[in-house]
Amino acid sequence: MSQFKALLVSKREEGGQTAEIVELSDSDLMEGDVTVAVEWSTVNYKDGLAVTGKAPVVRRWPMVPGIDFAGRVESSTHPDWKAGDNVILNGWGVGETHWGGYGGKARVKGDWLVPLPDGMTSQQAMAIGTAGYTAMLCVMALEQHGLKPGAGDILVTGAAGGVGSVAVALLAGLGYRVLASTGRPQEADYLKSLGAADIIDRSELSGPGKPLAKERWAGAVDSVGSHTLANALAQTRYGGVVAACGLAQGMDLPASVAPFILRGVTLAGIDSVMAPQAKRREAWTRLARDLDHGKLAAITQTATLEDVPRLASEILAGQVRGRVTVKVG
């Protein structure tokens, strides 16, 4: 029975948790109808929480974290998949309640997988990862609520992070004028290289604000939450749309109903974990078509499983720019 390397997170008897590289075998894998030889994974904000234990993301112990992976089907009893198929997985509780992408193999439900788009490599898929897939879901939500290029500026908060970087590149590539909000002024040139037209300092949005403020943008993609999301809503133009997908600043929303009942603003919630298959496939098809893969490569760094614990701490501290791909298999 083949052995493979994995990052395993375990609880300590005295409290806290450990994260260590171990050797596992096929018999250790969890139940599922498809076994995938994992080639690449990535590091998302949620992965940082899981590996460090800063939030109770892991709900089954021990756990192989990693909410994303891309690889090749090794064996399958699921009707949609056969050995040799190239697949992607995002979410579905993988890396939280089901062993995930930080191992050389994963056994999962075939219903959780989507095909790797034509012309995209497994590494490119993980350079996108849940962060980029979530950004695409946000863009789709703005479009579905009627926002088109030319409607006005689109704000992207947490713009130097994974979701933000891909959102800036996607929106700019589609013809929108993008305002990038970041707390890292040194990243201004980086964000403009992705297509941002202007940079907003995070401090303009991160403190308590007015229930309703001057109209500044037609829509927004927010991965931050808390006061930032409240201020983004308060400054959205009449009939605008804000897609909310994250909580880097906090889970609270200290806002009022004023933007909704006085300006007809829409707050669109974006869930990437349990999104239905049709929406997932559409998002990945759009990412293959609409995302500039040259820009994607420019915002991506490559790491190993051994690097993940360090990167987990760094991403929570806001020290990771863009995307990280993790070579697994």
C-alpha positions in Angstrom: 0.0 0.0 0.0 1.5 3.3 -1.1 2.7 5.9 1.4 2.4 9.6 1.0 3.4 12.7 2.9 0.8 14.9 4.7 0.5 17.8 7.1 -1.4 16.5 10.1 -3.0 18.8 12.7 -3.6 17.1 16.1 -4.9 18.2 19.5 -2.6 18.3 22.4 -3.8 16.8 25.7 -2.7 19.9 27.6 -4.5 22.2 25.1 -3.6 23.7 21.8 -2.6 21.8 18.7 0.3 20.6 16.7 1.0 20.6 13.0 3.6 18.2 11.7 4.6 16.4 8.5 3.8 12.7 8.7 3.7 9.6 6.4 0.3 8.2 5.8 -1.1 5.3 3.6 -4.3 4.6 1.6 -5.8 2.9 4.6 -5.7 6.1 6.6 -7.9 8.0 4.1 -11.5 8.9 4.9 -14.6 7.5 3.2 -15.4 8.6 -0.4 -16.0 7.3 -3.9 -13.1 9.0 -5.6 -9.4 8.8 -4.6 -7.3 11.7 -6.0 -3.6 11.9 -6.3 -3.2 15.5 -5.1 -0.7 17.5 -7.1 -1.2 21.1 -5.8 -2.9 22.9 -3.0 -2.8 26.5 -1.8 -3.0 28.7 1.4 -6.2 30.6 2.0 -7.1 32.7 5.1 -9.2 29.8 6.4 -6.3 27.5 6.0 -4.3 29.8 8.2 -6.9 29.7 10.8 -7.0 25.8 10.6 -3.3 25.3 10.8 -2.6 27.8 13.6 -5.8 27.1 15.6 -6.6 30.8 15.8 -10.2 29.9 15.2 -12.2 26.7 15.5 -12.1 25.8 11.8 -11.1 22.2 12.4 -14.0 20.2 13.8 -12.6 16.6 13.5 -9.3 15.4 14.9 -6.7 14.7 13.7 -7.1 16.6 10.5 -5.2 17.0 7.2 -6.1 20.7 6.5 -6.3 22.3 3.1 -9.6 23.5 1.8 -8.5 23.2 -1.9 -6.7 20.8 -4.1 -6.1 19.9 -7.7 -4.9 16.6 -9.0 -5.6 13.5 -11.0 -8.2 10.8 -10.2 -6.5 7.6 -9.1 -9.6 5.4 -8.7 -13.3 6.0 -8.7 -16.7 4.3 -8.3 -18.5 7.6 -9.0 -20.2 7.7 -12.4 -18.8 11.1 -13.4 -15.2 10.4 -12.8 -12.6 7.8 -14.0 -8.9 7.2 -13.4 -6.9 9.9 -15.1 -9.4 12.7 -14.9 -8.0 16.1 -13.8 -10.1 17.6 -11.1 -10.4 20.5 -8.6 -12.0 20.6 -5.2 -13.0 23.7 -3.2 -14.9 23.7 0.1 -17.5 21.2 1.1 -16.0 21.0 4.6 -12.7 19.5 3.3 -9.9 20.5 5.6 -12.5 21.1 8.4 -14.4 17.9 8.8 -12.9 15.8 6.0 -9.2 15.4 5.3 -8.1 17.9 2.7 -5.4 19.0 0.3 -2.3 19.0 2.4 -1.7 15.4 1.7 -0.4 13.4 -1.3 -3.8 11.7 -1.6 -7.4 12.5 -0.8 -10.5 10.4 -0.8 -13.7 12.4 -1.3 -17.2 12.4 -2.6 -17.3 12.7 -6.4 -20.1 15.2 -6.1 -17.6 17.6 -4.6 -15.3 17.7 -7.6 -15.3 19.8 -10.7 -13.3 19.2 -13.9 -10.1 21.1 -14.5 -10.9 23.5 -17.3 -9.3 23.0 -20.7 -6.0 24.9 -21.0 -5.6 25.3 -17.3 -2.9 23.4 -15.3 -3.4 22.1 -11.8 -0.9 24.6 -10.5 -2.8 27.5 -12.1 -6.0 26.2 -10.6 -4.5 26.4 -7.1 -3.0 29.8 -7.9 -6.7 30.7 -8.2 -7.9 28.4 -5.4 -10.9 29.2 -3.2 -9.8 32.8 -3.0 -9.9 33.3 -6.7 -13.0 31.2 -7.2 -14.7 33.2 -4.5 -13.6 36.4 -6.3 -15.3 35.1 -9.4 -18.5 34.4 -7.5 -18.4 38.0 -6.3 -18.0 39.3 -9.8 -20.8 37.1 -11.1 -23.1 38.5 -8.3 -22.3 42.1 -9.3 -23.2 41.2 -12.9 -26.4 39.3 -11.9 -27.6 42.4 -10.1 -27.1 44.5 -13.2 -23.7 46.2 -12.7 -21.9 46.6 -16.0 -18.6 48.3 -16.9 -19.3 52.0 -17.1 -21.8 52.0 -14.2 -19.2 53.5 -11.9 -16.2 52.6 -9.8 -16.0 49.2 -8.1 -14.4 49.1 -4.6 -12.3 46.0 -3.7 -11.3 45.8 0.0 -8.4 43.7 1.3 -7.1 44.2 -2.2 -3.6 42.9 -1.7 -4.9 39.6 -0.4 -5.9 36.5 -2.3 -9.5 37.3 -3.0 -8.8 41.0 -3.5 -5.9 40.5 -5.9 -7.9 38.2 -8.2 -11.0 40.4 -7.9 -9.0 43.5 -9.0 -7.5 41.6 -12.0 -10.9 40.1 -13.0 -12.8 43.4 -12.7 -10.2 45.4 -14.5 -9.9 42.8 -17.3 -13.7 43.0 -17.8 -13.6 46.7 -18.2 -14.6 48.0 -14.7 -12.8 50.9 -13.1 -11.4 49.5 -9.8 -10.6 51.2 -6.5 -8.3 49.0 -4.4 -8.4 49.4 -0.6 -5.4 48.2 1.3 -3.5 48.8 4.5 -0.2 48.2 2.8 0.6 51.4 0.8 3.8 49.7 -0.4 1.6 47.5 -2.5 0.2 50.4 -4.6 2.4 49.6 -7.7 1.5 45.9 -7.4 -2.3 46.7 -7.3 -2.0 49.1 -10.2 -0.2 46.4 -12.2 -3.3 44.2 -11.7 -5.5 47.0 -13.1 -6.5 49.1 -10.1 -7.2 52.7 -11.2 -6.7 54.2 -7.8 -5.7 53.2 -4.2 -7.6 53.9 -1.0 -6.0 53.6 2.4 -7.7 51.0 4.6 -8.0 53.6 7.4 -10.7 55.4 5.4 -13.0 52.5 5.8 -11.9 50.5 8.9 -13.2 52.8 11.7 -16.8 53.6 12.8 -18.6 55.6 10.1 -21.9 57.3 9.3 -25.0 55.3 8.6 -25.1 57.0 5.2 -22.2 58.8 3.6 -21.3 60.4 0.2 -21.9 58.1 -2.7 -18.5 57.0 -4.1 -18.9 53.7 -5.9 -21.4 51.6 -7.8 -20.5 48.4 -6.2 -17.9 46.6 -4.1 -16.3 43.3 -3.4 -15.6 43.0 0.4 -13.5 40.3 2.0 -13.1 42.2 5.3 -16.4 42.6 7.1 -17.1 44.7 10.2 -16.7 48.5 9.9 -15.1 48.1 6.5 -18.2 46.5 5.1 -20.5 48.9 6.9 -18.6 51.9 5.4 -18.6 50.3 1.9 -22.4 50.0 2.1 -22.8 53.6 3.4 -20.8 55.0 0.4 -22.4 52.9 -2.3 -24.4 54.7 -5.0 -28.2 54.4 -5.5 -29.1 50.9 -6.7 -25.5 49.6 -6.2 -24.4 46.2 -5.1 -21.9 45.0 -2.5 -20.7 41.3 -2.6 -19.6 40.2 0.9 -17.4 37.1 1.2 -15.0 37.5 4.1 -14.4 38.5 7.7 -10.7 39.5 8.0 -11.7 42.5 10.2 -14.5 40.7 12.0 -17.8 38.9 11.8 -19.8 41.9 13.1 -21.6 44.4 10.8 -22.1 47.7 12.7 -24.3 49.2 10.0 -27.8 50.6 9.6 -30.6 49.9 7.2 -30.2 53.3 5.6 -28.3 52.2 2.5 -30.9 49.6 1.8 -34.1 51.6 2.3 -32.9 55.0 1.1 -30.6 54.0 -1.7 -31.8 50.6 -2.7 -28.4 49.1 -2.2 -28.1 45.3 -2.4 -25.9 43.2 -0.1 -25.1 40.0 -1.8 -23.8 37.2 0.4 -21.2 35.0 -1.3 -20.7 31.4 0.0 -18.0 29.4 -1.8 -18.1 26.3 0.5 -21.5 24.9 -0.4 -22.2 26.6 -3.7 -24.1 24.3 -6.1 -22.3 22.4 -8.9 -23.7 24.6 -11.7 -22.5 27.8 -10.1 -19.0 26.2 -9.4 -18.6 25.0 -13.0 -19.7 28.4 -14.4 -17.2 30.2 -12.1 -14.3 27.9 -13.2 -15.2 28.3 -16.9 -15.2 32.0 -16.4 -11.9 32.0 -14.6 -10.3 30.0 -17.5 -11.7 32.6 -19.9 -11.7 36.0 -18.1 -8.6 35.9 -15.8 -5.3 37.1 -17.3 -3.1 34.1 -16.5 0.0 36.3 -17.0 -1.2 38.5 -14.1 -2.0 35.4 -12.1 1.5 34.1 -12.4 2.9 37.5 -11.4 0.9 37.4 -8.1 1.8 33.8 -7.2 4.6 32.3 -5.2 5.3 28.6 -4.8 5.8 26.7 -1.5 6.1 23.2 -0.1 4.1 21.4 2.6 6.9 22.2 5.0 6.3 25.9 4.4 2.6 25.8 5.2 2.8 26.4 9.0 4.9 29.5 8.5 2.7 30.8 5.7 -0.4 30.1 7.9 0.8 32.6 10.5 1.9 35.1 7.8 -1.5 35.1 6.0 -3.3 35.8 9.2 -0.9 38.7 9.9 -1.6 40.2 6.5 1.9 39.4 5.3 1.1 37.3 2.3 0.6 39.2 -1.0 -1.5 37.6 -3.7 -1.6 33.8 -4.0 0.5 30.8 -2.8 0.6 27.4 -4.5 1.7 24.5 -2.5 3.4 21.6 -4.3 2.0 18.4 -2.7 2.5 15.4 -4.9 
